[in-house]
Amino acid sequence: MYWRASVRYSVMLTGLLASMNAMADCSFVSGAQNATMTFQFPKITVGRNVPVGAEVYRQDFVPGSAIKLNCLLNVLPYLLIKKLSGTAMLSGFGPGVYSTGVTGIGVKYLDSSNGNQTLPTTGLSLLQCVLTACPLTLQDELRFTVSFIKTSDTVVPGTLQGSALPAVQNNFGLFALQSPILTVTLSGGLQVVSQTCQTPNVTVPMGTRRLSDISGTGYTEWQRFSISLNNCPPFYGSYSLGSSNTIGHKLNSITFQLDPTKVGLPAQGILNLNSTGLKDVAVARGIGLQIALDNEQPIVLSTPIQSGITIMSVSAGYAINLKARYVKLPGQTPTSGTANATATFTMNYQ
């Protein structure tokens, strides 16, 4: 459900011809030493049933200009190491995952130029200078990815601020002589929406039927009913911005599932009738209750089913239209009595 997009950032050039004595054998020639990455999409919706650990937003940083260095002869290779600066408290979810200030959402940084290592990286060997002077141009090597993931079953709606997240510091030099050559900070806010629709109980009046209604055809007429989804939140989807040529928008989706109290023929959407628990009240026999989509295709019980709802990025209400009818069970003779059946429906928001 993702597209991916190339996002290049034009940044102001600062610190041209700056001294890099700490790198000992390299000098700074040109390029930007500071950059800012702004969240491109300000709102995402994280459904209740999105799995813990799933990525809900991703954005890549690709510098809009190169950094040029001039390095001297050295028997050791020069290394580029990406580190995180600023206050960053681990969320406790897993290695390299940091808290965002929004409960249930964590962030991790990946070195997309070096096998998607989790930051901080151990180093990317770029150059072993065996000449008197070695010019070096860095651009694609400075790329990294910010990935937001769901870290708990409960996500509390809120807005995470880029300025409160760690900055990425690209350090270059020999093993013990590393100096920052580019620091990238995050900016903007990312609003996280996590709310479900209100779904009331549904009672479907099936009326009084004659045994002859079933004896001839084997079923009664369909009875329409709907599952209402009220006061639903806006569904903004989630986004992935990457290094290919398209923007990645992952639409939210709603599925539903019906689990019968008494299982009949699940593949045909047939529920067995409930017993009354009363000695003097007879239950109809040889009859089941069949549930189908609005197009009269029987559903498969206890299986997630696409709702077919076109969800919107505004608060709204929706309805899942279904049908029900009595059917004669194979190999059985229908008898009269009460004909009630129940099922639990579960809505899944992703």
Secondary structure, 3 states (H helix, E strand, C coil): CCCCCCCEECCCCCCCCCCCHHHCCEEEEECCCEEEEECCCCEEECCCCCCCCCEEEEEEEEECCCEEEEEECCCCCEEEEEEEECCCCECCCCCCCEECCCCCEEEEEEECCCCCEECCCCCEEEECCCCCEEEEEECHHHCEEEEEEECCCCCCCEEEEHHHCCEEEEEEEECCEEEEEEEEEEECEEEEECCCCECCCCCCCCCCCCHHHHHHHCECCCEEEEEEEEEECCCCCEEEECCCCCEEEECCCEEEEEEECCEEEHHHCEEECCCCCCCCCCECECEEEEEEECCCCECCCCCCEECCCCCCCCCEEEEEEEEEEEEECCCCCCECCECCCCEEEEEEEC
